[in-house]
Amino acid sequence: MYGRGLVVAGEGNISARLVDGNILVTPAGLCKGRMSLADLIVVNPAGHKLRGARVPSTELKMHLTALAKRPDAGACVHAHPPYATAFAVAGMPLDSHVLPEVVTTVRLVPLAAYATPSTAAVGESISGLLEKSDAILLKNHGVLTVGKDLESAFRHMETVERFAQIVWLARALGRVDTLPPDEVERLLALSQHPTIPTDSSGTRGSAKS
């Protein structure tokens, strides 16, 4: 994430579910590009530290909520990718079906209401949205993704950032054409995702900035 510019300085946090049910999590305040194995912490599902010398990420509550709500997920990633975070700051969800690759991976990218970082309110803001997507924009706060494993969660974060960049550029050109509902259903069937709502228009259309 650091190498791809998805986080800088001490931003971002990562968690992964271990085979024993405990959770591996990154430490608070440490640059993700300069971590070592010794910096990682193990907590139990309730968030109590079991191993590690450092303090767990301040966003641990958000990770615990995400992993609890999504027992199929093995990892959770939070970052501040510039384009996607710009949409989050502007209060604009990426909730239209535009790119097939996004439909078949993260599905929609809804926007969670703003909640003070590091508080239980962040978990509350994402709780219901995790049922519909593997990626969520956090109002004024960045992006959260989940995946079956760390690689998958990371790929989802990259996908959201590229999606946001493409939508940004398309809006600069004057329009964003959405996929028709029947094509969305076809893509979902191919990806074996459960059926989810179409975008707000329900039909093929275009959106202008």
C-alpha positions as CSV (number, residue, x, y, z in Angstrom):
1,M,0.0,0.0,0.0
2,Y,2.8,2.4,0.8
3,G,4.6,1.6,-2.4
4,R,1.5,2.3,-4.4
5,G,0.8,5.6,-2.7
6,L,-2.4,4.4,-1.0
7,V,-1.1,5.5,2.4
8,V,1.7,7.9,3.5
9,A,3.3,8.7,6.9
10,G,1.5,6.7,9.6
11,E,-1.8,6.4,7.7
12,G,-3.8,3.2,7.2
13,N,-4.2,-0.1,9.0
14,I,-4.5,-3.8,8.1
15,S,-5.9,-6.8,9.9
16,A,-6.0,-10.5,9.1
17,R,-7.8,-13.4,10.6
18,L,-5.5,-16.2,11.8
19,V,-6.3,-19.9,11.7
20,D,-6.9,-20.0,15.4
21,G,-9.5,-17.2,15.2
22,N,-7.4,-14.5,16.6
23,I,-6.5,-11.4,14.6
24,L,-3.2,-10.0,13.4
25,V,-3.2,-6.2,13.2
26,T,-0.8,-3.4,12.4
27,P,0.4,-1.0,15.1
28,A,-0.7,2.5,15.7
29,G,1.2,5.4,14.1
30,L,3.9,3.4,12.3
31,C,4.6,4.0,8.6
32,K,3.3,0.9,6.8
33,G,6.3,1.1,4.5
34,R,8.7,0.6,7.4
35,M,7.1,-2.2,9.4
36,S,8.9,-5.4,10.5
37,L,7.4,-8.7,11.7
38,A,8.2,-7.7,15.3
39,D,5.9,-4.6,15.0
40,L,2.7,-6.7,14.4
41,I,0.2,-7.4,17.2
42,V,-2.1,-10.3,17.8
43,V,-5.5,-9.6,19.5
44,N,-8.5,-11.9,20.2
45,P,-11.9,-11.3,18.5
46,A,-12.8,-9.0,21.4
47,G,-9.8,-6.8,20.8
48,H,-7.7,-7.8,23.8
49,K,-3.9,-7.9,23.0
50,L,-2.4,-11.3,23.2
51,R,1.1,-10.7,21.7
52,G,3.2,-7.9,20.5
53,A,5.1,-5.0,22.0
54,R,3.4,-2.1,20.3
55,V,-0.1,-0.6,20.6
56,P,-2.7,-1.9,18.1
57,S,-4.1,0.4,15.4
58,T,-6.4,3.1,16.7
59,E,-8.9,1.8,14.1
60,L,-9.0,-1.7,15.7
61,K,-12.7,-1.3,16.5
62,M,-13.5,-0.8,12.8
63,H,-11.5,-3.9,11.8
64,L,-13.2,-6.1,14.5
65,T,-16.6,-5.0,13.3
66,A,-15.8,-5.7,9.7
67,L,-14.4,-9.1,10.4
68,A,-17.3,-10.0,12.7
69,K,-19.9,-8.8,10.2
70,R,-18.2,-10.7,7.4
71,P,-17.2,-14.2,8.6
72,D,-16.3,-15.0,5.0
73,A,-13.6,-12.3,5.0
74,G,-10.0,-13.2,6.1
75,A,-8.6,-9.7,6.0
76,C,-9.5,-6.0,6.2
77,V,-7.6,-3.0,4.8
78,H,-8.0,0.7,5.5
79,A,-6.2,3.3,3.4
80,H,-6.4,6.8,2.0
81,P,-6.1,6.4,-1.8
82,P,-6.2,9.9,-3.2
83,Y,-9.0,9.7,-5.9
84,A,-11.3,7.5,-3.8
85,T,-10.7,9.5,-0.7
86,A,-11.6,12.7,-2.7
87,F,-15.0,11.1,-3.5
88,A,-15.4,10.3,0.2
89,V,-14.5,13.9,1.1
90,A,-17.0,15.2,-1.5
91,G,-19.7,12.9,-0.1
92,M,-20.1,11.1,-3.4
93,P,-20.4,7.3,-3.3
94,L,-19.2,5.2,-6.2
95,D,-22.5,3.4,-6.3
96,S,-23.2,3.2,-10.0
97,H,-22.4,0.1,-12.1
98,V,-19.8,1.4,-14.6
99,L,-16.9,-1.1,-14.9
100,P,-17.4,-4.8,-15.3
101,E,-14.3,-5.5,-13.3
102,V,-15.7,-3.6,-10.3
103,V,-19.1,-5.3,-10.5
104,T,-17.5,-8.7,-10.4
105,T,-15.1,-7.9,-7.5
106,V,-16.2,-5.3,-5.0
107,R,-19.7,-4.7,-6.4
108,L,-20.9,-1.2,-5.4
109,V,-18.8,1.2,-3.3
110,P,-21.2,2.9,-0.9
111,L,-20.5,5.9,1.3
112,A,-20.6,5.5,5.1
113,A,-21.7,8.4,7.2
114,Y,-18.9,10.3,8.9
115,A,-17.8,9.0,12.3
116,T,-15.0,10.1,14.5
117,P,-11.9,7.9,13.8
118,S,-11.0,5.3,16.4
119,T,-14.4,5.3,18.0
120,A,-17.1,2.6,18.0
121,A,-19.2,4.9,15.8
122,V,-17.0,4.0,12.8
123,G,-17.9,0.4,13.1
124,E,-21.6,1.4,13.4
125,S,-21.3,3.4,10.2
126,I,-20.1,0.5,8.1
127,S,-22.0,-2.3,9.7
128,G,-25.0,-2.5,7.3
129,L,-23.0,-1.6,4.2
130,L,-20.7,-4.6,4.5
131,E,-23.6,-6.8,3.5
132,K,-23.7,-5.2,0.0
133,S,-20.1,-4.6,-0.8
134,D,-16.5,-5.5,-0.2
135,A,-15.5,-1.9,-0.3
136,I,-16.8,1.2,1.5
137,L,-15.9,4.9,1.2
138,L,-15.6,6.4,4.7
139,K,-16.8,10.0,4.7
140,N,-13.8,12.3,5.1
141,H,-11.8,9.3,6.2
142,G,-10.7,7.1,3.3
143,V,-11.6,3.6,2.1
144,L,-12.2,0.3,3.8
145,T,-12.0,-3.0,1.9
146,V,-12.4,-6.7,2.9
147,G,-11.3,-9.8,1.1
148,K,-11.0,-13.6,1.6
149,D,-7.3,-13.0,2.4
150,L,-4.8,-10.2,2.5
151,E,-4.0,-10.3,-1.2
152,S,-7.7,-10.1,-2.0
153,A,-8.4,-7.2,0.3
154,F,-5.4,-5.3,-1.1
155,R,-6.6,-5.9,-4.7
156,H,-10.0,-4.6,-3.8
157,M,-8.3,-1.4,-2.5
158,E,-6.4,-1.0,-5.8
159,T,-9.6,-1.6,-7.7
160,V,-11.5,1.1,-5.8
161,E,-8.8,3.6,-6.4
162,R,-8.6,2.9,-10.2
163,F,-12.4,3.0,-10.4
164,A,-12.5,6.4,-8.7
165,Q,-9.8,7.7,-11.0
166,I,-11.6,6.5,-14.1
167,V,-14.9,8.0,-12.9
168,W,-13.1,11.2,-12.1
169,L,-11.7,11.4,-15.6
170,A,-14.9,10.4,-17.3
171,R,-16.8,13.2,-15.5
172,A,-14.2,15.6,-16.7
173,L,-15.0,14.5,-20.2
174,G,-18.7,15.2,-19.5
175,R,-20.5,11.9,-18.9
176,V,-20.3,8.6,-17.2
177,D,-22.4,5.8,-18.9
178,T,-23.6,3.1,-16.6
179,L,-24.0,-0.6,-17.5
180,P,-27.6,-1.8,-18.2
181,P,-29.3,-3.8,-15.5
182,D,-29.4,-7.0,-17.5
183,E,-25.6,-6.8,-18.1
184,V,-25.1,-6.2,-14.3
185,E,-27.2,-9.3,-13.6
186,R,-25.2,-11.3,-16.1
187,L,-21.9,-10.2,-14.6
188,L,-23.1,-11.0,-11.1
189,A,-24.1,-14.5,-12.2
190,L,-20.7,-15.0,-13.8
191,S,-19.0,-13.9,-10.6
192,Q,-21.3,-15.9,-8.4
193,H,-22.1,-12.8,-6.3
194,P,-25.6,-12.6,-4.8
195,T,-28.0,-10.3,-6.5
196,I,-27.6,-6.7,-5.4
197,P,-29.6,-3.6,-6.2
198,T,-28.9,-1.7,-9.5
199,D,-27.8,1.8,-9.3
200,S,-30.1,4.6,-8.3
201,S,-31.5,5.1,-11.9
202,G,-32.2,1.3,-12.4
203,T,-31.5,1.7,-16.1
204,R,-28.6,2.5,-18.4
205,G,-27.9,6.2,-18.3
206,S,-25.3,8.9,-18.0
207,A,-24.2,11.1,-15.2
208,K,-22.6,14.5,-15.7
209,S,-20.4,16.4,-13.2
